[in-house]
Amino acid sequence: MICPVHNSKLTVAQTKVLRVLEQAADAGRPCPTNMEICDRVGIDDVTPMIRALARKGHIMIESGHMWRIVTLVASGRELVSTSAAKRGRR
């Protein structure tokens, strides 16, 4: 997959993480936790992949203590964590 902003390729792991986020948005589910993404992708730490996706322009992240909202740039869809929804963030 080519990055829309920087015209750089995503790694296989970054692509898998992005797909998990897209599938959650498609299903109308809340933003998956890092642990849930790790389980789905089969890796130990997704933090570097999530940061790379943001840096490369595929996602935008708004976060605070124990909550986050991930926006998928290509579609504009938002994934709101359960804790963010409870706090009235979206």
C-alpha positions as a printed Julia matrix, in Angstrom:
90×3 Matrix{Float64}:
   0.0     0.0    0.0
   1.33    3.47  -0.88
   1.03    6.3    1.62
  -1.22    9.08   0.27
   0.82   11.83   1.93
   4.47   10.79   1.71
   4.23    8.37  -1.23
   6.02    5.74   0.86
   5.18    2.08   1.17
   3.8     0.52   4.31
   5.42   -2.53   5.81
   3.45   -5.77   5.98
   2.87   -5.24   9.71
   1.71   -1.64   9.21
  -0.71   -2.79   6.53
  -2.11   -5.47   8.84
  -2.64   -2.94  11.65
  -4.36   -0.54   9.26
  -6.64   -3.36   8.07
  -7.63   -4.18  11.67
  -8.57   -0.53  12.21
 -10.52   -0.41   8.93
 -12.37   -3.64   9.8
 -13.35   -2.24  13.2
 -14.66    0.92  11.53
 -16.55   -1.11   8.91
 -18.22   -3.12  11.68
 -19.05   -0.03  13.75
 -16.96   -1.27  16.66
 -15.05    0.93  19.11
 -11.37    1.57  18.59
  -9.5    -1.64  19.37
  -6.92   -1.56  22.14
  -3.27   -2.17  21.37
  -3.6    -5.6   22.96
  -6.56   -6.46  20.73
  -4.62   -5.34  17.66
  -1.6    -7.38  18.78
  -3.79  -10.47  19.11
  -5.31   -9.96  15.65
  -2.01   -9.21  13.9
   0.12  -11.68  15.82
   2.82   -9.34  17.07
   3.95   -8.25  20.54
   3.86   -4.45  20.19
   1.82   -2.38  17.75
   2.83    1.02  19.09
   5.57    1.53  16.47
   3.16    0.55  13.69
   0.45    2.92  14.93
   2.96    5.77  15.18
   4.26    5.02  11.67
   0.7     5.0   10.27
   0.14    8.43  11.82
   3.51    9.75  10.63
   2.82    8.5    7.1
  -0.61   10.16   7.03
  -2.9     7.11   7.08
  -4.4     7.82  10.5
  -4.73   10.72  12.91
  -4.71   10.05  16.64
  -6.28   12.09  19.39
  -5.52   10.66  22.8
  -5.44   11.27  26.5
  -5.02    9.23  29.63
  -6.58    5.8   28.88
  -8.54    6.87  25.77
  -7.99    7.5   22.07
  -9.81    8.41  18.89
  -8.29    7.2   15.62
  -9.39    8.82  12.38
  -8.82    6.87   9.17
  -7.64    9.62   6.82
  -8.72    7.97   3.56
 -12.36    7.66   4.63
 -12.65   10.16   7.48
 -14.17    7.46   9.69
 -13.47    7.68  13.41
 -12.78    4.85  15.83
 -13.59    5.98  19.36
 -12.31    3.95  22.29
 -14.9     2.81  24.8
 -13.31    4.94  27.49
 -13.34    8.04  25.25
 -17.05    7.52  24.57
 -17.7     7.26  28.31
 -15.89   10.56  28.79
 -18.04   12.21  26.12
 -15.18   12.77  23.68
 -17.42   11.82  20.72
